[in-house]
């Protein structure tokens, strides 16, 4: 079976969690391949409503092996809280594996995230203050602490002491902050060790046995292409690569094994935090989309910025990911609109551009719209493309044309059952 990568094709919050949960009904393995607990995946199924931040969304199928991959950064506190919540609702978590090579997100990362954002003042990046960026900084500068270091408590404690020593120099010199206690930090982490140990594995042989057995594997990304560290709205981006190429690295799967790349897009655009969002609406229409779509962050509760569908941005994401198919979510949110706009490109310096320009010019573009008639009908009970209102079908097909990739899945509500193939 082909390996399927599920990636965000906008700014994140596109509904990846719901689609991974839906696909996981038939999957043997789900691997979360990057990011941390700075964004949540909301899942609604027959077991209830859940907001997952680091546990893969395949966890609700007891036959699916779920792996928190090497490309992630993991707060042990958040992970255990999430596992306890799932277990309290009767969800079996014994099939959850945690890569020994993933990096641990420590308390000083959260502290540094907050202090750095405060120091930026008006130039703040709008981070979630969860410590993700500082943790990836340690990883890149080769001083990070990996999950597998917990297997040797003495070695782990030594690494914590080295890290805290260096962090204290920074905290005191730059922020006039009191010194941290390395032993206290190490003790708190090691107190969680016994509960984490059954989940910590060298996951690469496990993943490659699944590949050799032709098992169905789903790779779960976090955030979206426009938040990619290299290709997104820099510097207002995440600290990892949510693209399909990042999936190969973060999961430990050769790129040629990924035959199916599903780009998840909403039927409109949303974003959390700062950075370019050309179709953002600062009016009653934007607020209407926000209210109908319940557009508030699953992790932070922050209201999301809302706007019309930006085909130029998604076309850019398609260039980066090579979508074999697109999943269009939240189509039902537009049910009551008499007219719907689509951004088909941008104007920049009097010229028409069809994809995102370089970062420092992204805020300068003016969207070029075309207007389509709405369908003004309830789609939430529809389960086939043929049964969609004619204008809804035309809207879907126009998005296909503009993006250049086929729409293969449509979602018309939060429930797992409100999803169908085209």
Steps between C-alpha positions, in 0.01 A plus 500: 500500500625854434619716786266798536623837625231731637625858493353845546472704179427837661609654832401206719170415673364352177349189661790254472409332828153411382629357171777299668244358744277411204783339303625319812188283499683306226862577594755269661727782613479878549819703549503859620812632327572855624404782735404502864206591719466849354201407284209268562315251284128482579335161450129427530396137470265251665726499809461875562679824423875518553777757458833333444825695506772237465332156495428387140135512399502129418485422873125434487546183294638239744646303208706796379858541620557870573850649498618839619781534251860612514423840345279604791584681824325351800405648834480199733255688721264576213531149358409334830212741558367410157541127559326524837208688346465243223520213747236663723263485203568134435749543215768231487843662470726194516565523125662842534874503433737792556816529294812490715652756260226760541607801705372578849336836555615617844368770738781741412386491136158631602659768718735613224214512249308740726801718580609520136152600386481770767841633396389527137231749601321631192702259287370191680434193284171405665622159617279277714758530783522120523881489463502339156745742336761493780484119506569481126781754548670261744448215254658694214795619706553138610452548870146362532381220724342204326222279631737204504727678747239417765603136469824584686407720801860596583574601142170688483580691818842597364344639184243697698776652713693609191191648344387683812851635556496656154141617529572669834776707343255618238212554743704704743707703253229579248178493700616554861310184588576285801704183451318175438556190715637223281434224754139605540446496122669161465305355794167614354577342165633177649185472713312446173754251369335177616171588337671597174736202476252248349440741212863594419633297206749500218217546252693470171505116487131495595411742221705314242349165596163659431626624162633155412165346594320750272299635791285810470694794649373854548742786573341778702629855470440803718426856384520574127719585203476876557651447847794294371836615633656526153205575273244673721427859600841539662571599777140431607543127457539188708840348581467184292396385152134400469539418129485151352880515467516557875281194547765275349768638731293527818351151466812326368344383175677522161334771286419260215282296737253789537266445207197691627513861622169640623493878534238611751333833430202681644239637261625842616821622665600529865821575685613548859777743587681755290621490141360553154143388433391680182129414511444582868167676559482771763125545470167341585553227240822391665327495838211305351736230372674492841175453691345241267826308474576526873842628401687507828835326558480149648816564702486870590133590453614802298253620233625403157541751221246417230469576130401367159664196344844592367562282196834668434627396844372144462646481149833595661452224758428253219828596333682422825319176587380347175149415616360183351165616632351779705254469786261795526370545855238730657304538177186524712623824662423678172146358472325828580700733273327638191835586340845355558831647391808311384848650486645394165830689523660822624597838371846621599658819365242509222581143390293184542672226703353154547688367804650635820789744446809519721427555871563874530254566215218271612327774697501727191281290270138586415274198441321465166152356552235338295149466641294182485134455595439326831269201542304614809413144599591262782781263400564341841295187424638446150723198448586512129628757254206441267258602775669835566313808373605591146671822610693311770619255233609793282688653793686173562587457132622859471735447793632188325568700185675782682715279726584240236433196716187282521269529800456142615338546842240743633399567860170668590519502880713400800375142533699213355187396307477841329781411260483342157713420197436692180 
